[in-house]
Amino acid sequence: MYISENFQKGKYYTEKEVNEVLKDIFDDFVMIRRYLIDYKLLNRNKEGTRYWVVDP
C-alpha cells in the first residue's frame, strides 16, 4: 500500500488532518509528510495550510 493512497484526490487537507492520517501509519509522521512532499506525492501551498494529492 502506498501512503499517499490514504488521501483523496481533489480534496484539500490541513496540516493537522495530514498528521492525523500519517500518525496511524508511522510514529515520525513529520518525516513522512516531508517525504511525501519531496517525492511530489503531496503538494502544499506556500503557507503550509493546505495539502493535496499531486496528479501524476
N, C-alpha and C positions, 0 to 999 in steps of 0.2 A: 504494500500500500504506500502510495506517495502521500507525504504530509499535506501537500497543497490540495489534495482531494477532499480535505476536511472543510474547505471553504467553497462557497458557491460563486460561480462566475456571475458577473453583473451585480453583485452585492457589495456594498461598502461596509467596512468594519472599522471600529475604533481600535486603538492600540489595546485597550482593556479587553475587548472581545477577542482579538487575535491571541493575546496572552492566555485567556481562559481556554481557548481551544488547544493551544500548544502545551499548557500545563499538564493536561491529561496524557500527553504523548511523551514528554521528556522533561526532566527536572530543570535543566538550564534552558528554559523557554526563550529567554532573551537571545541566546546564541542561535537557536533555531530560527527565530524571527529574522535575525540579521542574515543568516544563510539564505533564507527564502527570498529576501530582497536582493542579496548579492548575486544569486543564481537566476534572478529575474523570473521567479515563480510567483512572487507577490510584488506589488508596487505600492508606493505611498506618496502622498503629497509632501511638499517641502516642509510643512509644519509638523508632519508626523501624526496628523489627526485622523487621516483616512487611509485605509489599506484596501486593496482589491487584487483579485487574481488576474495575472497577466495572460492575455490571449496569445496562444502560440503562433 
